[in-house]
Structure formats: C-alpha cells, structure tokens
Amino acid sequence: MKKKIILTVAVVLCSLVTIGFMMGVFRNNTLYLDSTLPVDQRVENLLPQLTLQEKVSLCHGNSKFTISGLPRFNIPELTMSDGPCGVREDCLRDAWGSAGRTDDSSTALPSQVVLACTWNKQLALQQGIVLGAEARYRNKDVILAPGVNIMRTPLCGRNFEYLGEDPFLTSRMAVNLIRGIQSQGTAACVKHFLANNQEYQRNTINVEMDERTLHEIYLPAFRAAVEEAGVMCVMGAYNKFRGQHCCHHKYLLQDLLKGEMNFGGVVISDWDGCHSTDEAVLNGLDIEMGTEGGKKYNEYYLADPFLQGLKEGRYKESLLNEKVRRVLRLIFSTTMAGERPRGAFNTKEHQLHCLYVASEGIVLLKNDRHLLPLDSQRIKTVAVIGHNAFQRHAGGGGSAYIKALYEITPLEGLQRKYGKKITFHVAEGYSPDTTVDRKKLLREAVKAASASQVAIVFAGLTHVAKEENGRWTGWDNEGFDNRTWELPWGQYELIEAVRKANPRTIVVVIAGPAYSLAPFAGKVPALLYSSYAGMEAGNAIAAVLFGEVNPSGKLCFTYPVNLKDVPAHAQTSKEYPGEDGTVHYTEGIFTGYRWYESRNIKPLFCFGHGLSYTTFRYDSLVLSSPAINPNDTLMVSLKVLNSGTRDGAEVVQLYIHDEVSTVERPYKELKGFEKVFLRAGQAAKVTFNITAKELSFWDDRQKKFVAEKGYFKIFIGSSSQDIRLTGRFELKETAYISPSSAKLK
C-alpha cells in the first residue's frame, strides 16, 4: 500500500512538472503576444515558430491592399491605403473597383503642393496627425504617404502630390508629415524611391544621374524620412535607375537605404513594380504588392517562385528571415501594438485643419494697385467665370483619389459667405468637354464680366483623363504626364476677352505646378495660385479674396516664363522625355531656382515668392561669430516687423552662397526658413542655426559631404530673389561629413 501511495505521488508530481513545463513552453512560445515587451523580442520569439510557407506569405500581397496574416498565431492581415490627400475609399479585395461602402467618405486634405506652399512645418505635422488618425480609425495600418519626389519638369502628372522643387523644403515638411502620421499608430510609407520625376513611360524609363546630383537633390528627403522621422516603410519607384528597376535595386536598397542609412523598416514595391524573383530576393525588396500581368497572388515573384527557390536551395533562408523580421517589426508596431490611438474620422477639427492649410497655401502672385482684398461693403456685383469655379477635384488624380465627405467649390464658398450682400454673375467660360460651343461660353463670360464691378476667372486644370488611340492622356493625373505646358480649352482667349471687358479682373489658378501664365500674367492686375486645396478650398479662396485671411503662401516651385527655361527642357529630348528608353539628368544639381539663379534666367515668379496684404521690414541681422570651426554652430538672428496695417504672416528664408569653391555650386541654396505670425506693428526675433552640413556639397571621390574652408554669404529674404539682408562669415577649416551623420537641422 505504501509503495502504491509513493508511486501515485510520483506520477502526480511528474504530471505536474510536465504540465508546468508545457505551460512554460506555451508561455514562452506566446511572448510575441505581449505588447509590453520590446518589438525585437517579440519578433525573435515568433520567427522560429513560423513555417517556410508562413514566412513567404508575409512577403507579398494577398489582396489589393493587404498582406496575409498568420491565423495560426492570431495575427491579422496588415492593411494599407493610399494616399497623400486622405484615406481613399475601400476597393474590392481583388479588383480596383469600389467596394460600395457608405462609410468611407473621408476628409479630403489639401494636396501636398498646397501644404508645401504654406511653408509651415507645424501644419505639416498636423496634416500628418489628421492623415494618421483617419487611417487608424479606418483600420489601415500603413498609409502610402508622403510623396517626396522632387519637381524636375512642370509636365509631370503627379507634381501636385509632391512638395516642390527644393530638397531642403521637401525634407523639412516630409519629416513632420511622417512624425504626425506615425504618432497615431499608423505607419507612413515614403515614396517613390527613387527618381520617379516623370510619369511618361514610368514603368520602363531608365534614369541616369551622377552621384552628386543623387546625394544633393533627389536623396535628401528620403534620408531625412529615415534618419530623422524614423519612417517605417519605403516604397520603391516604377522606373529604372542606371539600368535596374528601383523596386529591387541593389545600390539603392541594399547599399544606400539599408546600408548607409541603416533603414530598419520595410521596403514595399509600388503596385506591379516588381519584375524579378532573383533581384527581389537578393536586392532588398521585402513586400511585393501587385504584379505585372494580373497574376494570382501565389504567382507573385515573392510568392511561390520564392518558396520554390528556398526549397531547392537557390535562396538562403537567412534572406527570407531578414525580410520577415522587418515585416513582423512593422506588424508589432502597428496592428499588433499595445496602446494605439483609436483614431478619428471626419471631425470638425480635421475640417478646420483643411481650411487652415488651404488658406495658408494660397499664393498671392500679383496684386497691382491693391485690387485685393475686395471690400464686401463696396462691391455689389462680381462675375465668377471659369469651369474651375464649380469643379470638384477630390475625385481624381489616380491613387490620390479621395471620396470626400464634402467639397466646397470656389463658387459655393463665395455664395455662402457673401451671397446675401453681392450678386454673382456666373459663366462657365471654358469646359473640358470638347463638344461644347466655346464661342457661346466666351460670349456668356464677357457678358457677365461687363455687368460686374469685378471679374474673377477661375482658370487651371482638372484631373481629367481620357484614352486616345490606346493611350491615356490628360492633366494632373497619375500614369501620364501632362499633354501640354499651356492651359487648355481656350483659357488664354477667355482671360484676354474678360480682361478687356473688365479691367478689374482677378485670375485664380487651380492646377498642379506649373503652367504657362505668361500670356496673361502681365495683363491682369491680380493673380493667385491655389492648386487642389481640398474639401475647404472654396471657403479658403473666398476668405483670401475678401481679406478675412491675409495670404501668406509662398511658391514651393519656380514659375518659368517659357518651358525652355526649365533645365530639363533647355537642351535636348535626352533630358526629357528621354531617348531610347533613358532620360539623362544632365542639368545635375541645377534644378529649379538653382538653375535660374546660376544661369541668370529671370523667371515669371521665383521660388519662395508670395505677396501679402501687409508689409514686413527686416533688420538687425546678427551672426554669433565672424568665423566658425567645423564642429561649431553659427547662430543667425534678425528682427522682422509687420510694418503694415493688417495682421499677417511672413516666411523668412535663409540662403547660403559659397564665395569660392573647387566645384561649381548653385548661387543660392535654401538652408533655413521660419514662418512668423505678426499683428500689425508687432516685431519678432527669428533665429537660424547653421552647421558645416548646411555649407557642404557631395564629394564622390571621398564619398562624403565636404564643406570647404573659406567665406560664405548669407542671404535673408522674402523669396529667393527678394533679399532683404546679407551677412558673411568664414569657415576656418574644411569639414568632412559622412553621409550617415548628414542630418539636416
């Protein structure tokens, strides 16, 4: 009996030990579910438990906007969404058509070019917060934004989605956009890496540029996104770079992005941007979204072909594990994170943000004889002319398409605010519909202008697109470049006729950057640039026209007089649109205002230009030292006074000039800007910090940024050409800055 008791106790104890051991194993195997643990610990806990097929399933899409979850481990799908102008409507899982939902009409944000024209870093942060919060509310884990491709040609169909022509301005705005998005528990995906600066032949065009151009112009915004903002995802571009597709480009992805920049996030292909299993596996692509030829999901390059190559030993499992680590890190930072904001959707605060950005992003290009602002107490009749007066723009542009909750057109904005005081004579004037009687539209416009005290022509473009002879063409749209540099549909003739009928004619341009304004810019007394300003555009335009808002926008690009003035169009077709499948960036670092300043070409409106209803005076420039060493920081301060009678905001811009250099350098380079809001008569101190990084250029022989010793000039101004103050200082010794530490200040 005693032996039986002892045996029973032993069995029980053994069972308890076994159960305890198994429970410990279970607990250890499910550590990845503990959101309080470090992300990397969770990743390393889960990774060994995955089968080869489960790992591969994380490397490719399983619907239009998701990658597979891991049902065996209670991990849901990872969901993505476009885009930079708001969270797009849901589409079908396996097709691009609308899912037909009634709850996915979202906040239509001003396009990124409008945001960039605000030159307001705080608004960029807030725009990111709105975008991230709306994505989070809609259960999107990754928002495919921001776009940071530099504007190289005004013909690029997606210029309105980007942040202008300057790498410094683009970097500063993009960093805050990303920080805002990711503060809401949503991953940002900066795009399109790299040199996707034209839509024409975007899937096949090969880009050739030198290393200095790459590091000084086209790479800085991506570097800032990675090194400063900690962006979680990078999307590859469709085009080729030096003969290899960007979505699986060894030098771009492995050497620069994951090597030099130490990017720890996920590289995602643009949809149908992957073309090779070998290159995708070996060269740094982590997730393939979409594939060419309408293949099934399991036929993607990083699906069954990848799995088969692993089984056959052609690819090392360590390559797969590296990709999966990155994807799991993304999953545990988003959809499987612990405390995530719940998000918000279509709130009054979001709509108010749209109004703020639209208002600050409107650029007053010209205002002769102080025609603006209009006085609603004195003006009784206004002609509102132009198709864009009542066109809604949120529902176009390709992947930037937004199903807006609402969108206020310019006509609606004017009528809502001033309809009881002012009679508006409305005429379409022009139409994208080529079958209409244009002469009739012109007669109606002239009649309206003649019967009014003031005429406002809403010119520009829409996101119109159509197929002609098997090729899609149009304006301001993804997938193709603009058909022409000129404004279409007889707008020049219309503006000339309206101007003659009413000398008090105001033109508001609603379009991407930049189109030929020279035919009328010198003839009309007032001219504004608005672009696609989102759901509150009409209210913002009305507020600026009638002075409720003092315009403070500045151009984030240059308006040239002629297309041939643009460096990409100044030479041969090699530079644009390319010859024999290759486009050559022979202008090098001389893009945008750098070209105009260095070549003494006068633009129609310069980079950074924008007028106000008040005036600002700059004085008291102080440099903290007449000379600095390579590790020093030079403090530059000045006083700005609102010397006018209206409250307003000014963007103070700082440009650097290297007096003597061993290489050709731009005459001016933007290296600082601050937006200050001042009441009438109020003054403020503005301060900039300059380090050797801001003085440097890329030296490809040394693979470093170099700031050569010598004297530098500082230009402080209201635009790249309206310089108010100048200073001079010396860099005592040459500075060498490794690219991994070259973070912009």
C-alpha positions in Angstrom: 0.0 0.0 0.0 2.8 2.4 0.9 4.5 1.6 -2.4 1.3 2.4 -4.3 1.0 5.7 -2.5 4.5 6.6 -3.2 4.1 5.6 -6.9 0.9 7.6 -7.2 2.5 10.7 -5.6 5.4 10.3 -8.0 3.1 10.1 -11.0 1.2 13.2 -9.9 4.4 15.1 -9.3 5.7 14.1 -12.7 2.4 15.1 -14.3 2.5 18.5 -12.5 6.1 19.0 -13.6 5.2 18.1 -17.2 2.1 20.4 -17.1 4.2 23.1 -15.7 6.9 22.6 -18.3 4.3 22.6 -21.1 2.7 25.7 -19.7 6.1 27.3 -19.5 6.8 26.3 -23.1 3.4 27.7 -24.1 4.1 30.9 -22.3 7.5 31.2 -23.9 6.0 30.5 -27.3 3.4 33.2 -27.0 5.7 36.0 -25.8 5.1 37.7 -29.2 1.5 38.5 -28.0 2.8 40.5 -25.1 2.7 44.1 -26.3 4.6 45.3 -23.3 7.8 43.6 -24.5 10.2 45.2 -26.9 9.3 44.7 -30.5 12.5 42.9 -31.4 12.0 40.4 -28.6 8.5 39.7 -29.9 9.9 39.2 -33.4 12.6 36.8 -32.3 10.0 34.9 -30.2 7.7 34.3 -33.2 10.1 33.9 -36.1 11.4 30.4 -35.2 7.8 29.1 -34.9 6.9 30.0 -38.5 6.9 27.5 -41.3 8.6 28.4 -44.6 5.3 29.0 -46.3 4.1 31.2 -43.5 7.2 33.3 -43.7 6.9 33.7 -47.5 3.2 34.7 -47.1 4.4 37.8 -45.3 6.4 38.9 -48.3 3.6 39.5 -50.9 0.1 40.8 -51.1 -2.9 38.6 -50.7 -5.4 41.3 -51.9 -5.1 44.7 -53.5 -4.2 46.4 -50.2 -3.3 43.6 -47.7 -0.7 41.1 -46.9 -1.6 37.8 -45.2 -2.0 37.5 -41.5 -0.9 34.4 -39.5 -4.2 32.8 -38.4 -2.3 30.1 -36.5 -0.8 32.8 -34.3 -3.9 35.1 -34.1 -2.1 37.8 -36.2 -4.5 39.7 -38.5 -3.8 40.9 -42.1 -1.7 44.1 -42.5 -3.8 46.7 -44.3 -2.5 49.5 -46.5 -4.2 52.5 -48.1 -3.5 55.5 -50.4 -2.6 58.2 -50.0 -1.2 61.7 -49.5 -4.5 63.6 -49.9 -6.5 61.4 -47.5 -7.6 57.8 -46.9 -9.0 56.5 -50.2 -12.3 54.7 -50.4 -12.2 51.0 -49.9 -11.9 49.0 -53.1 -12.7 45.3 -53.7 -10.3 42.8 -52.4 -9.3 41.5 -55.8 -10.1 44.4 -58.2 -9.8 48.2 -58.3 -13.5 48.8 -58.3 -15.2 50.5 -55.4 -16.3 48.2 -52.6 -19.5 50.2 -52.5 -19.4 51.1 -48.8 -21.3 54.1 -47.5 -19.0 54.8 -44.5 -15.7 55.5 -46.3 -16.1 59.2 -47.4 -13.1 60.8 -45.7 -11.5 64.2 -45.1 -10.2 65.5 -48.4 -6.9 67.1 -47.4 -5.2 69.8 -49.5 -2.7 68.3 -51.9 0.9 68.2 -50.8 1.9 71.1 -53.1 -0.6 73.3 -51.3 0.8 72.1 -47.9 4.4 72.9 -49.2 3.2 76.4 -50.3 2.3 77.1 -46.6 6.0 76.7 -45.6 4.5 75.9 -42.2 6.2 73.0 -40.5 3.6 72.9 -37.8 0.8 72.5 -40.3 2.8 69.6 -41.9 2.9 67.9 -38.5 -0.9 68.5 -38.0 -1.6 67.2 -41.5 0.2 64.0 -40.7 -1.8 63.7 -37.5 -5.0 64.0 -39.4 -4.0 61.5 -42.0 -2.7 59.0 -39.5 -5.8 59.4 -37.3 -8.2 58.8 -40.2 -6.2 55.8 -41.4 -6.2 54.4 -37.8 -9.9 54.9 -37.5 -10.5 53.1 -40.7 -8.2 50.2 -39.6 -5.5 50.9 -42.0 -2.0 50.0 -40.7 0.1 51.7 -43.4 -0.7 54.9 -45.2 1.1 55.3 -48.6 2.4 58.8 -48.0 4.1 61.2 -48.2 5.4 61.5 -51.7 8.7 63.3 -51.8 9.8 63.2 -55.4 11.4 66.5 -56.5 9.7 68.5 -59.2 12.0 68.3 -62.2 9.6 69.1 -65.0 6.3 71.0 -64.9 4.9 68.4 -67.1 5.0 65.6 -64.5 1.4 64.5 -63.9 1.9 64.0 -60.2 3.6 67.2 -59.2 0.5 68.2 -57.2 1.2 65.2 -55.0 4.7 66.3 -54.1 6.3 69.1 -52.1 8.0 71.2 -54.7 11.4 71.6 -56.3 13.7 72.0 -53.3 15.2 69.2 -51.3 15.6 71.2 -48.1 11.9 72.4 -48.1 10.7 68.9 -49.1 12.7 67.3 -46.3 11.5 69.7 -43.5 7.9 69.3 -44.5 8.1 65.5 -45.0 9.8 64.8 -41.6 6.9 66.5 -39.8 4.3 64.8 -42.0 5.8 61.4 -41.1 6.1 62.2 -37.4 2.4 63.2 -37.4 1.2 60.1 -39.2 3.2 57.7 -37.0 2.1 59.4 -33.8 -1.3 57.9 -34.4 -0.2 54.3 -34.5 -0.2 54.3 -38.3 3.0 53.6 -40.4 4.0 56.1 -43.0 5.3 54.9 -46.3 7.5 57.5 -48.0 7.6 57.2 -51.8 8.7 56.8 -54.6 12.3 55.7 -54.1 13.9 57.0 -56.3 13.9 59.4 -59.3 10.3 59.0 -60.2 10.2 62.5 -61.6 8.1 61.9 -64.6 5.0 59.7 -65.3 5.7 59.3 -69.0 6.9 55.7 -69.6 7.3 55.4 -65.8 7.3 51.6 -65.8 10.2 51.3 -68.2 12.1 54.6 -68.3 15.7 54.4 -67.1 17.2 57.4 -65.2 20.8 58.3 -65.4 22.3 60.9 -63.0 25.6 61.4 -61.3 26.3 60.7 -57.6 26.4 64.4 -56.6 23.0 65.0 -58.1 21.7 62.0 -56.3 23.0 62.9 -52.9 22.3 66.7 -53.1 18.9 66.8 -54.8 17.0 63.5 -55.0 18.1 61.6 -51.9 17.9 64.1 -49.0 14.2 63.9 -48.4 14.4 60.1 -48.2 17.4 60.3 -45.9 15.6 62.7 -43.7 12.5 60.5 -43.6 14.6 57.5 -42.5 17.2 59.1 -40.2 15.1 61.9 -38.6 11.5 60.8 -38.8 12.0 57.1 -38.4 9.7 56.2 -41.3 8.5 52.6 -41.1 8.1 51.9 -44.8 9.7 53.0 -48.1 8.0 52.4 -51.4 10.1 51.7 -54.5 9.6 53.5 -57.7 8.4 52.1 -61.0 11.3 53.4 -63.1 14.7 52.0 -63.6 17.8 53.7 -62.2 21.1 53.0 -64.0 19.5 50.1 -65.8 17.9 48.3 -62.9 14.3 48.6 -61.6 14.1 50.6 -58.4 11.9 48.2 -56.6 14.8 45.7 -56.5 17.8 47.8 -57.0 20.9 46.7 -55.2 22.7 50.0 -54.9 19.5 52.0 -53.9 18.0 49.4 -51.5 20.9 47.4 -50.1 23.8 49.8 -50.2 22.2 53.2 -49.6 18.9 52.6 -47.9 19.5 49.6 -45.7 23.3 50.0 -45.6 24.4 53.6 -45.4 21.1 54.9 -43.9 20.6 51.9 -41.7 16.9 51.7 -42.5 15.3 49.1 -40.3 11.8 49.2 -41.8 10.0 47.6 -44.7 10.6 48.2 -48.4 7.4 47.8 -50.4 7.1 47.7 -54.1 4.9 50.0 -56.0 1.9 48.1 -57.4 3.2 46.0 -60.3 6.7 47.4 -59.7 8.4 44.0 -59.2 9.9 42.2 -62.2 12.3 39.5 -61.0 12.3 37.0 -58.2 16.1 36.8 -58.1 16.5 40.6 -57.8 13.7 41.0 -55.3 15.1 38.3 -53.1 18.7 39.4 -53.2 18.5 43.2 -53.5 16.3 44.2 -50.6 12.6 44.2 -51.5 10.6 43.0 -48.5 6.9 43.1 -49.7 5.7 42.8 -53.2 2.3 44.5 -53.8 0.7 43.7 -57.1 2.5 42.1 -60.0 2.6 42.5 -63.7 0.2 40.6 -66.0 -2.6 40.2 -63.5 -1.1 37.1 -61.9 -2.7 35.3 -59.0 -1.3 36.2 -55.6 0.5 32.9 -55.2 2.2 33.6 -58.5 3.8 36.8 -57.4 7.6 36.9 -57.7 7.9 36.8 -53.9 5.3 34.1 -53.5 5.5 30.6 -55.0 8.6 31.3 -57.1 10.4 32.5 -53.9 9.1 29.5 -51.9 10.3 27.1 -54.6 13.7 28.6 -54.8 14.0 28.3 -51.0 13.1 24.6 -51.1 15.5 24.0 -54.0 18.3 25.7 -52.0 18.7 28.6 -54.6 18.0 31.1 -51.9 19.2 31.1 -48.3 16.6 31.1 -45.6 18.5 33.8 -43.9 17.5 36.2 -46.7 13.9 35.3 -46.1 14.3 35.7 -42.3 15.7 39.2 -42.8 12.6 40.2 -44.7 10.2 38.6 -42.3 11.9 40.3 -39.3 11.2 43.6 -40.9 7.6 42.8 -41.7 7.0 41.4 -38.2 8.6 44.5 -36.7 6.1 46.6 -38.7 3.2 44.4 -37.6 4.1 44.6 -33.9 4.5 48.3 -34.3 1.0 48.8 -35.8 -1.8 46.2 -35.9 -0.3 44.2 -33.0 0.9 47.1 -31.0 -0.4 47.7 -27.5 -1.6 51.2 -26.7 -2.6 52.7 -30.0 -4.6 55.8 -30.5 -8.1 54.9 -31.6 -8.1 57.4 -34.4 -10.7 59.9 -35.5 -12.7 60.4 -38.7 -14.3 63.4 -40.4 -14.2 65.5 -37.3 -14.7 69.3 -37.1 -11.1 69.6 -36.1 -10.0 67.8 -39.3 -12.1 70.0 -41.4 -10.8 73.1 -39.7 -7.3 71.9 -40.4 -8.2 71.6 -44.1 -9.3 75.3 -44.0 -6.1 76.4 -42.3 -3.9 74.7 -44.8 -5.9 75.8 -47.8 -5.9 79.4 -46.6 -2.2 79.5 -45.9 -1.3 77.6 -49.1 -2.9 80.2 -51.4 -0.1 82.2 -53.0 -0.8 85.8 -54.0 1.4 86.2 -57.1 0.4 89.7 -58.1 -1.7 92.5 -56.7 -1.4 95.7 -58.8 -2.9 98.8 -57.4 -4.0 96.8 -54.3 -7.0 95.5 -56.1 -7.2 92.8 -53.4 -8.6 92.3 -50.9 -12.1 93.1 -52.2 -14.4 95.1 -50.0 -17.7 93.4 -49.4 -19.2 96.6 -48.3 -18.5 98.4 -51.6 -18.6 95.6 -54.1 -22.1 94.7 -55.1 -21.6 92.7 -58.3 -19.0 90.1 -59.1 -18.5 87.9 -62.2 -17.5 84.4 -61.3 -16.1 82.8 -64.5 -14.5 79.5 -65.3 -15.2 75.8 -65.1 -13.0 75.6 -62.0 -15.3 77.8 -60.2 -17.6 74.9 -59.7 -15.4 71.9 -60.4 -14.7 69.4 -57.5 -11.2 68.0 -57.6 -11.0 65.4 -54.8 -12.4 62.6 -57.0 -9.4 62.5 -59.5 -5.7 62.2 -59.9 -5.2 58.5 -59.8 -4.2 57.0 -56.5 -4.6 60.4 -54.9 -8.4 60.0 -55.4 -10.5 60.7 -52.4 -14.2 60.1 -51.9 -14.7 63.3 -50.0 -17.3 63.8 -47.3 -17.9 67.1 -49.0 -16.0 69.6 -51.1 -16.7 73.4 -51.2 -16.1 74.8 -54.7 -15.0 78.4 -55.1 -18.5 79.5 -56.2 -20.1 77.8 -53.2 -17.6 79.5 -50.9 -18.3 82.9 -52.3 -22.1 82.4 -52.3 -22.2 81.0 -48.8 -20.3 83.9 -47.3 -21.3 86.8 -49.5 -24.4 85.7 -51.4 -26.7 88.0 -49.3 -24.6 91.0 -50.0 -23.3 90.5 -53.5 -24.9 89.5 -56.8 -22.7 86.9 -58.6 -22.9 86.7 -62.3 -21.8 83.1 -63.2 -20.4 81.9 -66.5 -18.6 78.7 -67.3 -16.3 80.4 -69.8 -14.4 77.2 -70.8 -15.0 73.5 -70.5 -13.0 70.2 -70.6 -15.9 68.9 -72.8 -14.6 69.5 -76.3 -18.1 69.2 -77.8 -19.5 72.4 -76.2 -19.9 75.6 -78.1 -16.9 77.5 -76.9 -17.9 80.7 -78.7 -21.1 80.7 -76.7 -19.3 80.1 -73.5 -17.0 83.1 -74.3 -19.9 85.4 -75.1 -21.6 84.5 -71.8 -18.3 85.2 -69.9 -17.8 88.6 -71.5 -21.4 89.5 -70.7 -21.0 88.5 -67.0 -17.7 90.5 -66.8 -19.2 93.6 -68.4 -22.1 93.5 -65.9 -19.9 93.3 -62.8 -17.7 95.6 -60.8 -15.1 92.9 -60.6 -14.4 89.7 -62.6 -12.8 86.6 -61.1 -11.7 83.9 -63.6 -11.0 80.5 -62.1 -8.5 79.1 -64.5 -6.3 76.0 -64.5 -6.9 72.3 -64.9 -8.9 69.4 -63.6 -7.7 65.8 -63.1 -9.3 65.0 -66.5 -8.1 61.9 -68.3 -9.2 60.1 -71.4 -8.0 57.3 -73.7 -7.0 58.3 -77.2 -5.7 55.6 -79.7 -5.0 53.2 -76.9 -3.0 55.7 -74.8 -4.3 57.6 -71.7 -3.7 61.3 -71.7 -4.8 64.3 -69.7 -3.6 66.6 -67.0 -2.5 66.4 -63.4 -3.0 62.7 -63.1 -1.1 59.6 -62.2 0.2 57.4 -65.0 1.0 60.0 -67.6 2.5 63.4 -67.9 0.6 66.5 -69.0 -0.2 66.8 -72.6 1.0 70.4 -72.9 2.6 73.2 -71.0 -0.2 75.6 -72.0 -3.5 75.8 -70.3 -6.1 74.0 -72.4 -9.7 74.6 -73.5 -9.3 78.2 -74.8 -8.4 79.7 -71.4 -6.0 82.3 -72.7 -8.6 83.6 -75.2 -11.1 83.7 -72.4 -8.9 85.6 -69.9 -8.0 88.2 -72.6 -11.6 88.7 -73.5 -12.7 89.1 -69.9 -9.8 91.4 -69.1 -10.8 93.7 -72.0 -14.4 93.6 -70.8 -13.5 94.4 -67.2 -10.0 95.8 -66.3 -10.6 94.7 -62.7 -10.0 91.1 -63.5 -8.6 88.6 -61.0 -7.3 85.2 -62.1 -7.2 82.3 -59.6 -5.2 79.4 -61.0 -6.2 75.9 -59.7 -3.7 73.4 -61.0 -0.6 71.5 -60.2 2.7 73.3 -60.7 3.4 74.9 -63.1 1.8 76.0 -66.3 2.3 78.9 -68.7 0.9 82.0 -67.2 3.0 84.4 -69.3 0.2 85.1 -71.8 -1.9 86.9 -69.2 0.3 87.4 -66.1 1.4 90.8 -67.2 -2.0 92.0 -68.2 -4.3 91.2 -65.3 -4.0 93.2 -62.1 -4.3 90.4 -59.6 -3.3 86.7 -59.8 -3.4 83.9 -57.2 -2.3 80.3 -57.2 -4.4 77.8 -55.3 -3.9 74.3 -56.7 -6.0 71.5 -55.4 -6.8 72.7 -51.9 -9.1 70.0 -50.5 -12.6 70.0 -49.1 -12.5 73.5 -47.7 -10.9 75.1 -50.8 -13.9 77.3 -51.7 -14.1 78.8 -48.2 -10.4 79.5 -48.1 -10.4 81.2 -51.5 -13.4 83.4 -50.6 -11.7 84.3 -47.3 -8.5 85.4 -49.1 -10.2 87.3 -51.9 -12.2 89.4 -49.4 -9.5 89.8 -46.8 -10.8 87.7 -44.0 -7.5 85.8 -44.4 -4.3 87.6 -45.2 -2.5 85.4 -47.8 0.9 84.1 -46.6 1.6 81.3 -49.1 5.0 81.1 -50.9 5.7 79.2 -54.1 7.5 75.9 -53.5 8.5 75.9 -57.1 9.5 78.3 -59.8 7.1 79.7 -62.4 9.2 80.0 -65.6 8.4 82.3 -68.5 8.9 79.6 -71.1 9.1 75.8 -70.9 12.6 76.1 -72.5 13.7 78.0 -69.4 13.3 74.8 -67.3 16.6 72.9 -67.1 15.0 69.6 -68.0 13.7 71.2 -71.2 16.5 73.5 -72.0 18.7 71.1 -74.1 17.5 68.0 -75.9 14.9 65.3 -75.6 17.6 63.3 -73.8 16.8 65.3 -70.7 13.0 65.0 -71.2 11.2 62.8 -72.1 14.2 60.7 -72.8 15.7 58.9 -75.8 15.9 55.2 -76.4 14.3 54.5 -73.0 16.7 56.6 -71.0 16.3 60.1 -69.5 19.6 61.9 -68.6 19.7 64.4 -65.7 22.5 66.4 -67.3 21.4 69.5 -65.5 22.8 67.9 -62.4 22.3 69.8 -59.2 20.9 72.8 -61.0 17.2 72.2 -60.6 14.6 74.8 -60.1 15.7 78.1 -58.7 19.4 76.9 -58.6 19.3 76.9 -62.4 17.7 80.3 -62.8 19.9 82.0 -60.3 23.1 80.4 -61.6 22.3 81.0 -65.3 20.8 84.5 -64.8 17.4 83.5 -66.2 14.6 85.6 -65.0 11.5 83.5 -64.0 7.9 84.7 -64.2 7.6 84.2 -60.4 10.6 83.0 -58.4 10.8 80.2 -55.8 9.6 81.4 -52.4 7.6 84.3 -53.9 4.3 85.2 -52.4 2.7 88.6 -51.5 0.7 89.8 -48.5 -1.9 92.4 -47.8 0.6 93.9 -45.3 4.3 94.7 -45.4 7.3 93.3 -43.5 10.5 95.0 -42.6 13.7 93.1 -41.9 16.6 94.5 -39.9 19.2 93.8 -37.1 20.9 90.9 -38.7 23.4 89.4 -36.2 25.8 86.5 -36.7 27.0 84.8 -33.5 30.6 84.8 -34.8 32.5 86.1 -37.8 34.2 82.7 -38.1 33.4 79.1 -37.1 35.2 75.8 -36.9 33.9 72.5 -38.5 32.1 71.4 -35.3 30.6 74.8 -34.4 27.1 76.1 -34.9 26.6 79.6 -36.2 23.6 81.4 -34.9 21.9 83.8 -37.3 19.3 86.1 -35.9 17.3 89.0 -37.2 14.2 91.1 -36.4 11.1 91.1 -38.6 8.5 93.8 -38.2 5.0 93.8 -39.5 5.1 97.4 -40.8 1.7 97.4 -42.4 -1.8 97.9 -41.1 -3.1 94.2 -41.2 -2.1 91.2 -39.2 -0.2 88.7 -41.3 2.4 86.0 -41.6 5.8 86.1 -43.3 8.1 83.3 -44.3 11.7 84.3 -43.6 14.0 82.4 -45.9 17.8 81.8 -45.5 20.0 81.0 -48.4 23.7 80.2 -48.4 26.3 81.1 -51.1 29.9 79.7 -51.2 32.1 82.5 -52.4 34.9 80.3 -53.7 34.6 76.6 -54.4 36.6 74.0 -56.2 33.4 72.7 -57.8 30.5 74.5 -59.4 27.8 75.3 -56.9 24.4 77.0 -57.1 24.5 80.7 -56.4 21.9 80.2 -53.7 20.8 77.2 -51.7 17.9 77.3 -49.2 19.1 76.2 -45.8 16.5 77.6 -43.4 13.0 79.0 -43.2 10.7 80.1 -40.5 7.1 81.3 -40.7 6.2 84.0 -38.2 2.7 85.4 -37.5 2.7 89.1 -36.5 0.0 91.6 -35.6 0.2 95.0 -37.3 3.1 96.8 -35.7 4.4 93.7 -34.0 8.1 92.6 -34.3 9.7 89.2 -33.6 13.2 87.8 -33.5 13.9 84.9 -35.9 16.9 82.6 -35.4 18.6 80.1 -37.6 21.3 77.6 -36.8 23.9 76.9 -39.4 26.4 74.0 -39.2 29.0 72.7 -41.6 26.4 70.3 -43.1 24.5 73.3 -44.5 27.6 74.5 -46.2 28.6 71.3 -47.8 28.5 69.6 -51.2 28.8 65.9 -52.1 32.3 64.8 -53.0 32.1 61.5 -54.8 35.8 60.8 -54.6 35.7 60.8 -50.8 32.1 59.5 -50.6 31.4 62.3 -48.1 29.9 65.7 -47.8 32.6 68.4 -47.8 32.4 72.0 -46.6 35.4 73.8 -47.9 37.1 76.3 -45.8 36.6 79.9 -46.8 34.0 82.6 -46.8 30.2 82.2 -47.2 27.4 84.7 -47.7 24.1 84.5 -46.0 21.1 85.9 -47.8 17.9 86.6 -45.8 14.8 87.3 -47.8 11.1 87.0 -48.5 11.8 84.9 -51.6 14.8 83.5 -53.5 15.1 86.9 -55.3 13.7 89.4 -52.8 16.7 89.5 -50.5 16.5 91.9 -47.6 19.6 91.3 -45.5 23.1 89.8 -46.2 25.9 88.6 -44.0 29.3 87.0 -44.3 31.3 84.6 -42.2 34.3 82.3 -42.5 34.6 78.5 -42.1 38.1 78.2 -40.8 38.9 74.6 -41.7 37.5 72.2 -44.3 34.8 69.9 -42.8 34.2 66.3 -43.9 30.8 64.9 -43.0 30.0 61.2 -43.5 26.6 60.6 -45.1 25.3 58.6 -42.2 25.6 61.6 -40.0 24.5 64.2 -42.5 21.2 65.0 -40.9 19.6 68.3 -41.8 18.9 70.8 -39.0 
